[in-house]
Amino acid sequence: MAVPRVKGRIAEEYLREHPGMPKQTAAKWLREKYPEVFPTLNAARKAIQNITGNNGETNRGQAVPDLKTEPGTPGDPRPKIPKGWRGHKWRPHVVKARRTLALYDLHVPFHDPRAVDVAVNYGIDRGCDHLFIGGDLCDCYSISSYTKDPRFRKGLSWELTQAREMLSQIAPHFAQRTMVPGNHEDRLPRLVSDKTPELWDLAHIGWHALLDLEKFGVTWVGDHRAVKIGKLYLLHGHEIRKAGGVNPARTLFRKIKDTAMCGHFHRTAEHSEPILKLRDRTTVDCWTVGCLMRLEGVDYDLYHDYNHGLAIIHTDADGSFSVENRKIRMGRVE
Ligand SMILES: [Fe+2]
């Protein structure tokens, strides 16, 4: 009975050299390396089971004491990290446009009609072929989780009527239109998630219907991915956590580390920073754009440092671009 002893010795040697190796893997390796000793995979498996004491009670006495494992003990003690939720692969929504008018934070029905008028006409006069509405078009005051003025009894339906009226006036002047949600549009899915999570999908699909976006030819990019025009990334701004500070454009740069623009902070700001990549020196620029809501404030936001503004993005065919980040003051674009 020399062969079984040889089998056991080889298997023992291998397990000592590879502590923690799964038994099945060890059996495959033995079968491959010593086909004359282990003509079948089962033979290799049996040899391993014998020396680890996993071949039934009667053979348990043959086990090598320090290689003995309890039946069913996994061979590999190394941690197996759970894969977790893999989420989405975010890719920007790409828009090809020659000249874009970017408007942020109208907060309808708390918009400033004169500022909106000046901004839209400036874009029309500059020959913009694309309108980008960068979030917080609607204030959604009626569904805010903050304490509300009880005298405001207009309701969400009236707010949405006002927003549709706004779109009907400004959208037709541009060949292309794109819109992303801001934190105020996100009030709707948040409310649904908190109160009726079963309707979550409807809340996201709902913005198309609620604002009649198809009728106004507006592409809704509702999943918080960036919109990319040329080499510039555009966001609303609330996607970036703990942003703001003295210069919100600098904070945007610190988070994105790429050329980017957002609203949300209601302030016109710019930040340029040189980046050294090996021997190539390049400059990355970030912008935050002013808002178009009434600066007198709303009861939830009476004291602030907001300013009115707009941005024009000029894009070349190779993706290079330039930005005019303008303030609006006293009814004039500065
Ligand atoms: Fe806003």
Residues whose N, C-alpha, C, O or C-beta is under 5 A from the ligand:
A	BS01	LIG	D105 D136 H264
